[in-house]
Amino acid sequence: MDTLEIVQEAGKSAGTTILRINGPLTLNTLFGFQTAIRQPGLQNLIIDLSGTPYMDSAGLGAILGQWAHCQRNKVKFSLTGISSRIMTLLEITKTQDLIPQHATAEEADAAFA
C-alpha cells in the first residue's frame, strides 16, 4: 500500500499555508490529505505536488473540491510542482486552465503577497 506524507509549513505571506505532498495522491491515501486540507483556520493555500509522482481521479476530485471551497471563501489557492504525469491528468480532464498554478511554492507564496 502506498503512503502519503504531508508536511505543513507557514508561507512568508500572511495567512498562507504550504502543504508539501510526498507520495501518490490516490483513493488509498486520500483520507489523510482530506484531513490536512480541512483544517480549521486554513486561509491562503499552496499545495506543492513536487513529491507526488501520480494522482488518480479521487485525488483530483479532492483538489477541485478544495479549490471550489477557496473560491467560495475568497481565499487564494495554487498548485505547484506539477509533474508531467499529473499535468496530463489535468489536460485530459480539461482542468489545467481552471486551477491556479505556479512552478514552485515559493513563487506562489510571493504571488500571494
Residue pairs with C-beta under 8 A, 6 or more apart in sequence:
1 28
2 23
2 24
2 26
2 28
2 29
3 23
3 29
4 21
4 22
4 23
4 24
4 25
4 29
4 32
4 33
5 21
5 22
5 23
5 51
6 19
6 20
6 21
6 22
6 32
6 33
6 36
7 19
7 20
7 22
8 17
8 18
8 19
8 20
8 36
9 17
9 18
9 20
10 16
10 17
10 18
11 17
11 18
11 44
11 46
11 105
11 109
11 112
12 109
12 110
12 113
13 44
13 109
13 110
13 112
13 113
15 43
15 44
15 75
16 43
16 44
16 45
16 46
16 76
16 109
16 112
17 42
17 43
17 44
17 45
17 46
18 46
18 48
18 105
18 109
19 36
19 37
19 45
19 46
19 47
19 48
20 48
20 50
20 51
20 105
21 33
21 47
21 48
21 49
21 51
21 52
22 51
22 52
23 29
23 51
23 52
23 53
24 52
24 53
24 54
24 55
24 56
24 59
25 33
25 49
25 52
25 54
25 55
25 56
25 59
25 62
25 63
26 54
26 55
26 56
26 58
26 59
27 56
27 58
27 59
29 59
30 58
30 59
30 62
33 59
33 62
34 62
37 45
37 47
37 62
37 66
43 75
43 76
44 75
44 76
44 77
44 112
45 66
45 70
45 75
45 76
45 77
45 78
46 77
46 78
46 79
46 80
46 102
46 105
46 108
46 109
46 112
47 63
47 66
47 77
47 78
47 79
47 80
48 80
48 81
48 104
48 105
49 55
49 79
49 80
49 81
49 82
49 83
49 86
50 80
50 81
50 83
50 104
50 105
51 81
52 81
52 83
52 86
53 83
53 85
54 83
54 85
54 86
55 63
55 86
55 89
57 93
60 89
60 90
60 93
60 95
63 79
63 99
64 95
64 98
64 99
66 77
67 77
67 98
67 99
67 100
70 76
70 77
71 77
76 100
76 112
77 99
77 100
78 100
78 101
78 102
78 108
78 111
78 112
79 99
79 100
79 101
79 102
80 101
80 102
80 103
80 104
80 105
80 107
80 108
81 103
81 104
81 105
82 90
82 101
87 96
90 96
90 99
100 108
102 108
102 111
